[in-house]
Amino acid sequence: MKRTGYSWKKAWMAAMLFAVMLVAVGCGQNPGSAAEESAPPASEQAAAQAAANPAENSTEPASEEVRTIKHEMGETQIKGTPVRIVSLYQGANDASVAYGVKPVGIVESWLEKPVYEYLRADLGDIAQIGTEVQPNLEEIYKLKPDVIFANKIRHEAIYDQLSQIAPTVMTGEVYDWKSTVKLMGEVLNQQDKAAELMGKWDSRVADFKQKMGDRLPIEATITNFREDHARIFYMGYAGGILKELGFTRPEGHDADTWGVQLTSKESIPDMNADVIFNFNSGTDEAAVNKLYTDWTSHPLWKNLDAVKNNQVHMVDEVAWNMAGGILSAHLMLDSLYEMFDLPK
């Protein structure tokens, strides 16, 4: 009788388990077409779903420890070590590769779409979730991320919506790649890797400066020609790296602003420096080339110190401006070694 009773109990428990599974499956079904036809905008729907079902929208991280991460928007609680990460800006795309991490979602590149060529081998098969300035919150929600890496300049307005989908951390300036490396290392519990990455960078900076010797400091200008105007970049991504490497800027190139737009050739003397690093930008290549030719054939251009001394260098727009990451910083530094004939 005991054996029979035991079998009956097992059968009863199995039946109950099966019933629970049926309920769970039923709850997990997608809504029908009628619900889709009357659905709110994707961003609102994703945030609402995340707020209503926070447990459904996350996987279990590698550890249960809860840590408080300080970032540009305040503090965020991170449970364990995130595995499924989403990157909403180029610098974070780049840093994820430096850390050897495969994001579940990334934003589209500005150029060489959908992924910059130097990152394509690592990120070419990753889900695209919109652009930096317009990420698709519905697609992010579907990816069930453990953490979202965003940027205050780009995403402050949607921070609350992102935070309803998953814990979200933000950097400040989009070009501040060192902050991205530090924040990602902290969030991913890879502080040792962060120190290794920055240590390698610092070593290369010291090596470059040592090999340049008394050639530094060199006064440098970063110029950019577009369809209808030219630009001088003062600070920002490339400007910050050049400063770290021992380059200086001409007097009047304000450290607190990104730069200036020039619409008249009469402003060409503002570009004067010992060396000019230039890249051209724009979808209308013919218009860009025309403006570049018009300006660089002008007598004022030919009178610039860098031009007279054959020190105008065309540089890669992705590495010098659009990528904004630690790996692209190394690419930029590689190009400087070549320009100045330095052994690596």
PyMOL commands that set and color helices and strands:
alter all, ss='L'
color gray80, all
select helices_A, chain A and resi 2-27+33-37+42-52+54-57+90-98+117-123+137-142+152-165+177-187+191-215+237-245+265-271+285-296+299-302+305-308+317-322+326-339
alter helices_A, ss='H'
color red, helices_A
select strands_A, chain A and resi 66-71+74-79+85-87+105-106+127-128+147-151+168-171+218-225+230-233+247-248+259-262+275-280+312-314
alter strands_A, ss='S'
color yellow, strands_A
deselect
rebuild
show_as cartoon
